[in-house]
Amino acid sequence: MTRLKFNVGSIAGILIALGAASAQAEGAGPGQQGAHVHGIGHLNVAAEGSSVVVELIAAAAGLIGFERAPRSDAERETFNLAKENLMAGDAMIRFNTEAGCRLETAEVDADFAQAGQAHAHDQGSHDGGDAHGDFHVSYRFECERPDELGSAALGLFAGFPALERVLVHYVTAEGQGGAELTPRQAVMSFVPL
Ligand SMILES: [Zn+2]
């Protein structure tokens, strides 16, 4: 149940292409936006004109520690806090200040049933124990000086300590490339391959 929402059609095409490339690299099946591996996130960054669209897909286990709708008050609190953190896109990813990028929109979706819809699938086919779920996050930034766009620092790791690695693919006016970021190496430069 993959749900993706994009504001900019042409950039969405690029991101889907990147997602396919990333899925291939991870050995995932067709139609997957990157393999579902706990602790690993996939981040696509697409700069076009003054806009930068960022998409993050990560296993819910790496962000909130469970992969189903929250059941207890404590889980609901964890879930809501995670969403709140993720909505603060300019804390999750920071571009070099010279580019003057500002967060314009943020969307956070979890692809398991939300609290309150928890009884939506009473099929009896699952006990819920082995289900998986992903977070889909998308941001749009507007940059005053897109020509100056040169690097990005991930704040994600600070908010989500179970997240071990983020595989980044990017497309800028200069070209495209990739990077593997970790809590110890959370800054990347947009250096085309
Ligand atoms: Zn999982």
Residues whose N, C-alpha, C, O or C-beta is under 5 A from the ligand:
A	BS01	ZN	A59 A61 E67 A131 H132 G133
